[in-house]
Amino acid sequence: MSEIFKIRFKESIKRTPTVESFRFIPEKKIYFIPGQFLQIIFDKDNLDNKELNKFLSFSSSPNKDYIEVTKRISSSEFSKRLENLKPAVEILAKGPLGSCVYNEDYKRIGFLIGGIGITPVISILEYIDEKKIDTDILLFYSNRTSLEIAFKNELDKIVFNNPKIKIIYLVTDYSSENKNCIFAKLDKEFLKSYINDLKDRIIYIFGPPKMVEEMKDLCVYLGLMKENIKVELFTGY
């Protein structure tokens, strides 16, 4: 059940040239399921203020003593407020929210992820890694360039610790010098070559709203079962 609570700013972490994580200490333990999100509140007098109160996914495991959110930084007033936070400053948050979450009963999972959509995936994978859960995972993570791959070090470490987790990095703007990346788009032709790896998996799709809708329709077109496709649409981008 969601509630409004105080969070105290701890630190920020640069993930890419345009993506930054923000860590907070909540006033009490927040119990959330990996994959959920919360609302960061800068305008407590008007909770409907969509410019200053935005929804962001948890980008940390629920087992941490802090909560973390991650955002692609823009020129918006909300981004400026985040970047200008000083250590120990308190703000409000509302959560946890969202139903597109990790379920330990799912033994085979596929992720179709674009850009900043990696944030809830990090929460899920950290949780799986910490709990040593035996889940078979195939993650497709698409970005424009290799420089924009957020959490690359963290993801590679998780893969190193978990042989049943496989990550395929895609870049779309130009062929990357990074040998761990594939120069390709996450589209019909690409997914068709992996359809046998995806058809018996629960598929999570996270990313910008347009990308999520396109990937959902594509999965259905390719014959994946609708009930196995999990999406979350919220205005956190």
Rosetta blueprint (number, residue, H / E / L):
1 M L
2 S L
3 E E
4 I E
5 F E
6 K E
7 I E
8 R E
9 F E
10 K E
11 E E
12 S E
13 I E
14 K E
15 R L
16 T L
17 P L
18 T L
19 V E
20 E E
21 S E
22 F E
23 R E
24 F E
25 I E
26 P E
27 E L
28 K L
29 K L
30 I L
31 Y L
32 F L
33 I L
34 P L
35 G L
36 Q L
37 F E
38 L E
39 Q E
40 I E
41 I E
42 F L
43 D L
44 K L
45 D L
46 N L
47 L L
48 D L
49 N L
50 K L
51 E L
52 L L
53 N E
54 K E
55 F E
56 L E
57 S E
58 F E
59 S L
60 S L
61 S L
62 P L
63 N L
64 K L
65 D L
66 Y L
67 I E
68 E E
69 V E
70 T E
71 K E
72 R E
73 I L
74 S L
75 S L
76 S L
77 E H
78 F H
79 S H
80 K H
81 R H
82 L H
83 E H
84 N L
85 L L
86 K L
87 P L
88 A L
89 V L
90 E E
91 I E
92 L E
93 A E
94 K E
95 G E
96 P E
97 L E
98 G L
99 S L
100 C L
101 V L
102 Y L
103 N L
104 E L
105 D L
106 Y L
107 K L
108 R E
109 I E
110 G E
111 F E
112 L E
113 I E
114 G E
115 G H
116 I H
117 G H
118 I H
119 T H
120 P H
121 V H
122 I H
123 S H
124 I H
125 L H
126 E H
127 Y H
128 I H
129 D H
130 E H
131 K H
132 K L
133 I L
134 D L
135 T L
136 D E
137 I E
138 L E
139 L E
140 F E
141 Y E
142 S E
143 N E
144 R L
145 T L
146 S H
147 L H
148 E H
149 I L
150 A L
151 F L
152 K H
153 N H
154 E H
155 L H
156 D H
157 K H
158 I H
159 V H
160 F H
161 N H
162 N L
163 P L
164 K L
165 I E
166 K E
167 I E
168 I E
169 Y E
170 L E
171 V E
172 T L
173 D L
174 Y L
175 S L
176 S L
177 E L
178 N L
179 K L
180 N L
181 C E
182 I E
183 F E
184 A L
185 K L
186 L L
187 D L
188 K H
189 E H
190 F H
191 L H
192 K H
193 S L
194 Y L
195 I H
196 N H
197 D H
198 L H
199 K L
200 D L
201 R L
202 I E
203 I E
204 Y E
205 I E
206 F E
207 G L
208 P L
209 P H
210 K H
211 M H
212 V H
213 E H
214 E H
215 M H
216 K H
217 D H
218 L H
219 C H
220 V H
221 Y H
222 L L
223 G L
224 L L
225 M L
226 K H
227 E H
228 N H
229 I E
230 K E
231 V E
232 E L
233 L L
234 F L
235 T L
236 G L
237 Y L
